[in-house]
């Protein structure tokens, strides 16, 4: 038996199959939560944005179509919008994470990984978002453009600027 694509599952969701929605949720739970956690830098906010994302996906399920792009880019666009909405409502956005502000699982990571997380936290949100989606979640330039609702050239430029700033923050050239 073959493993259905995200797009196949989404069409099943649109046809009323609740198991397909569960399969999409399970498939994307970890990467999506990781993305919103890195964007919000706070577990409670990440959980809110994560839940808002999947509620929005369910509510807007009939608006998705294959012609509009991949399910993954649509999902991350909804997540990015949830994070943006949350950040507009919230005034607390630390520039540098202290040891106490790191989520508990992150505190046990190797020092190199902690350095990367701290550098990511210092990037402007639009560059952090591009880096996380493009470099860490593997969206290609077209998917990144769809997820961020920008042109592919702009997506490529944002990802390049994010990488350059990260190298500078990490002490590279």
N, C-alpha and C positions, 0 to 999 in steps of 0.2 A: 504494500500500500504506500502511496506517495504522501509526502508531507505537504499539505496545501500552503500556498503562498499567503502572505498577509492580505493581498488583494482578493484572493479566493475566499478567505475567511471573512473579509469585510462584506463581500457580496452575500455570504451566508447570513451575516448579522442583519443585513438589510432585508433579507427574506424571512427574518424572525427566528433564527437559530441561536438560542442563548448560549449553547455550548461553543459556538464560534467566537462569541465575545469573550468568553472565559479563556479560550485558547489564545486570543490576541493579548489579553491582559497578562497571562502567564508568560508569553513569549517576550513581551516588552517591559514587564514590571521592573526588572533589575536595571536595564540601561536607562529607562526613563527616570526612575527614582535617583539614580546616580547623577543624571543631568540636572534635575531640579535641585538636588542637594548642593551640588557645586555652584549653581547659580544663586541660590538663596543663602547658602552657608549657614543654615540653621535647620535642625531636624524638624521642628514643629512647622516651620514655614514650608519646608520641602514636602512634608506629609499633606499639608493643605493644598499646595500646588499640584501634587501628584493626584490627589482625589479629585480636584477640580478638573484636571485634564481628562481623566477617564469618564467623569460625569459629562463633560462637554462632548467627548467622542460619542458617548451613547446618545445624548440628545441630538447631536448633529449627524448621526449615522446615515440618514437618508440624503444628506447633502454631498457626501463623498462620492467621487467617481474615478474610475481608472484614468479617464482623460485628463483629470486635474493633476495627476502625478502619483507617486507611490504613497501607499498607506503610511510608511515610516516617516516620510517628509511631512505629511499632513499631521500625524501624531505629534511630531516634535514642534511643528508650528503652533499647535494648540497648547503644548506645554510651555513654549516660549512666551506665548501670550498670557498664560496663567501666571508665569513668573513676573512678567512686566506689570500685570494688574496688581499682583501682590506687592511688588516693590513701590508702586505708586501709592498704595494704601499704607505702606510702612515707612517709617522714618529711620529705622535702625538698620544701617548697612555699614558694618565695620570695614575699614580699608585693609587691615592686617589682622589675621587670626591669631589670637593668643592660644596658648596650650589648652586653657579651659574652654575656649569656644570651639575647638575641634570636636566633631562628633566622636563618640567613644570608639567605634571601630577604627577610625582614622588615626587615633593616638598611638595605636600599635604598629603603624606602618613603618617601614624603614625610613631613615632620615632623608634619603633622596626623594622619596615619594612625598614626604612632608614638605620639603622645599618646593616641589612642584605645586602642591596644593596652595601653599602660601603665595607663590608667584601668580598662580591663577586667580587668587582672590584679589590681587592688586591690579589685574587687567580691567580696563573699562568693561562694563557689562556686555556691550555689543561685540567686543573682541573675544571675551571669555566665551560667550555663547557660540560664536563662529568656531573657535578652537575646539570646544567640547564636542560640538556636533560634527565638525569636519575631521579633526584629527583623532579624537577619542572614540566617537561613535561611528566613524567610517562613512558618513554621508559624502557622496561625491559632490562636485561643484553644482551640478543641476539640482540634486536633492537638497543641498545646503541652501541654494537660492530659493527653492520652493518653501523650505522650512522657515526661512527668515523673511520671505516675501520681498526679495531683492533680486537684482539681475545676477546671472552667473558670473559676470566680470566683477561685480561688486562683492560677491561671495568669495571669489578667488582672492581679491585684494584684502578683504577683512581677515581671511585666514592667514595670508602672508604677513600682514601687520601684527596679528596676534603672535605668530611664531617669532617674528623679529623682537617684539617686546618681551616675550618670555625668555628668549636667549639673553637679552640684556638684563632682565631681572635675576636670571640664574647665574649671571657673571660670565656668560659667553660673549662672543663677538657678534 
